[in-house]
Amino acid sequence: MGRIRFGQETWLRHILVAWLLALALTGQAGAGEKLEPLRDPKARPEVGALAPDFVLPNLDGQQVRLSDFRGRKAVLLMFWASWCPSCREEAPTNRRAYAPYRDRGLEFLAVSIDQGSGAEEAVRTFVAEFNLPYRPLLDPRTEVFNLYQGRFIPTMFLIDREGRIRHKGVGYRDWTSEDSRKLVEQVLR
């Protein structure tokens, strides 16, 4: 079997370009910025581990810190973007699930990874379009998304009242479904 030469294999070139683009979008390629102020070296974004702490602004400019909910509320941490088709499909189920879960001690932290000069306006438009009752957090440099080792959106983490990750999911999820209710019940105990 002969060696594959880069110039002869178009599909290999496409895979390499896609991989480099994914690295650039998630901040992994050439990232010289440090996340020390956000990172607890003991925290890992794994089920059973303490959720890594972070601080992000919401649409009102208020700083929201994940660890402020520890001991008080469970958290549904969602990473999304206004341009993501699955995120748009999931938004109505998030809206319907919010009130009953909020009243039982579940905080929704929806972290937008929208980027660019119109990112904040895109998030505001998305919130208005879907009549979302919670205020999304803004992560335009994807620092927190990278901290949570995000690769795809939507990605979500269910975090219990002690700050431990109890479930991680990637892709669309109907938060009003029976399976979702069971997951939420487990973190609200």
C-alpha positions in Angstrom: 0.0 0.0 0.0 1.4 3.4 -1.0 1.7 6.4 1.2 -1.0 9.1 0.9 0.4 12.3 -0.4 -1.3 15.4 0.9 -1.7 17.0 -2.5 -3.4 14.0 -4.0 -6.1 13.4 -1.4 -8.8 16.1 -1.4 -10.8 14.5 1.4 -7.7 14.5 3.7 -7.2 18.2 3.0 -10.9 18.9 3.8 -10.6 17.0 7.1 -7.5 18.9 8.0 -9.1 22.3 7.2 -12.2 21.3 9.3 -10.0 20.2 12.2 -8.1 23.5 12.1 -11.3 25.5 11.9 -12.7 23.6 14.9 -9.6 24.3 16.9 -9.7 28.0 16.0 -13.4 28.4 16.9 -12.9 26.7 20.3 -9.8 28.8 21.0 -7.4 25.8 21.1 -5.1 26.8 18.2 -2.6 29.4 19.3 -4.5 30.3 22.4 -2.1 32.5 24.5 -4.8 33.6 26.9 -4.8 32.1 30.3 -8.0 31.1 32.2 -6.4 31.1 35.7 -9.0 33.5 37.2 -11.7 31.2 36.1 -10.1 27.8 36.7 -10.1 25.7 39.8 -7.2 23.3 39.2 -9.1 20.5 41.0 -12.3 21.0 39.0 -12.9 19.0 35.8 -16.0 19.0 33.5 -16.7 15.4 34.2 -19.7 13.6 35.7 -19.2 13.3 39.5 -16.6 16.1 39.6 -16.9 19.6 41.0 -18.1 21.9 38.2 -15.3 24.4 37.2 -16.2 27.9 38.5 -16.5 30.9 36.2 -17.8 34.4 36.0 -19.7 35.8 33.0 -21.9 38.8 32.3 -25.5 38.5 31.5 -27.4 40.7 29.1 -27.9 43.4 31.8 -24.1 43.6 32.4 -24.4 41.9 35.8 -21.6 39.4 36.6 -22.9 35.9 37.4 -20.6 33.4 39.2 -21.4 29.7 39.1 -20.2 29.0 42.6 -22.7 31.6 44.0 -25.4 28.9 43.5 -23.5 26.2 45.4 -25.4 25.1 48.5 -28.5 27.0 47.3 -29.6 25.8 43.9 -29.0 23.1 41.3 -27.9 24.5 37.9 -28.7 23.6 34.3 -25.7 24.9 32.4 -26.3 25.1 28.7 -23.9 26.2 26.0 -25.6 27.5 22.8 -25.5 30.0 20.0 -28.3 32.0 18.2 -27.3 30.6 14.8 -27.4 26.9 16.0 -30.4 25.0 14.5 -30.6 22.5 17.4 -30.4 25.4 19.9 -33.3 27.1 18.2 -35.3 23.8 18.3 -34.5 23.3 22.0 -35.4 26.9 23.1 -39.2 26.4 23.4 -38.7 23.4 25.6 -36.3 25.4 27.8 -38.9 28.1 28.1 -41.7 25.7 29.1 -39.4 23.9 31.6 -38.1 27.0 33.3 -40.9 28.1 35.6 -41.7 24.7 37.3 -38.0 23.9 37.7 -37.0 27.4 38.9 -39.7 27.2 41.6 -38.1 24.0 42.8 -34.5 25.3 43.0 -33.0 24.8 39.5 -31.3 27.8 38.0 -30.9 28.0 34.2 -27.5 29.4 33.0 -27.6 29.6 29.3 -24.2 30.5 28.0 -24.1 32.0 24.5 -21.0 31.5 22.5 -22.1 34.0 19.8 -19.1 36.0 18.6 -18.5 39.2 16.6 -19.7 42.8 16.7 -23.4 41.8 16.5 -23.2 39.0 19.0 -25.0 40.7 21.9 -27.8 41.9 19.6 -28.2 38.4 18.1 -28.6 37.0 21.7 -31.2 39.7 22.5 -33.1 38.9 19.3 -33.0 35.2 20.1 -34.3 35.8 23.7 -37.1 38.0 22.4 -38.0 35.6 19.6 -38.4 32.7 21.9 -39.7 34.8 24.9 -37.1 33.2 27.2 -37.7 34.1 30.8 -34.0 33.8 31.9 -31.1 36.1 31.0 -28.4 34.3 29.0 -24.7 34.8 29.9 -22.3 36.0 27.3 -19.1 34.1 26.4 -18.0 35.7 23.1 -14.3 34.5 23.5 -15.5 31.0 24.4 -13.3 30.9 27.5 -15.9 29.1 29.6 -17.0 26.9 26.7 -13.3 25.8 26.4 -13.0 25.5 30.2 -15.9 22.9 29.9 -14.1 21.3 27.0 -17.0 22.1 24.7 -16.8 20.9 21.1 -20.4 21.0 19.9 -23.5 22.9 20.7 -25.9 22.6 22.4 -24.0 21.1 25.3 -25.4 21.0 28.7 -24.4 20.0 32.3 -26.8 19.3 35.2 -25.1 20.4 38.4 -26.4 19.5 41.8 -26.7 21.9 44.8 -23.2 20.9 46.0 -21.7 22.0 42.7 -21.1 18.5 41.3 -21.8 17.6 37.7 -24.5 14.9 37.6 -25.1 14.7 33.9 -23.5 15.9 30.7 -25.3 15.9 27.3 -24.6 17.0 23.8 -27.2 17.8 21.2 -30.9 18.7 21.2 -32.8 17.8 24.3 -36.5 18.3 25.0 -36.5 19.6 28.6 -40.2 18.7 29.0 -39.7 15.0 28.2 -40.0 12.2 30.7 -36.3 11.4 30.5 -35.3 15.0 31.1 -37.7 15.3 34.1 -36.0 12.2 35.6 -32.6 13.8 35.2 -33.7 17.0 36.8 -35.4 15.2 39.6 -32.1 13.5 40.5 -30.3 16.8 40.9 -33.1 18.4 42.8 -33.2 15.8 45.6 
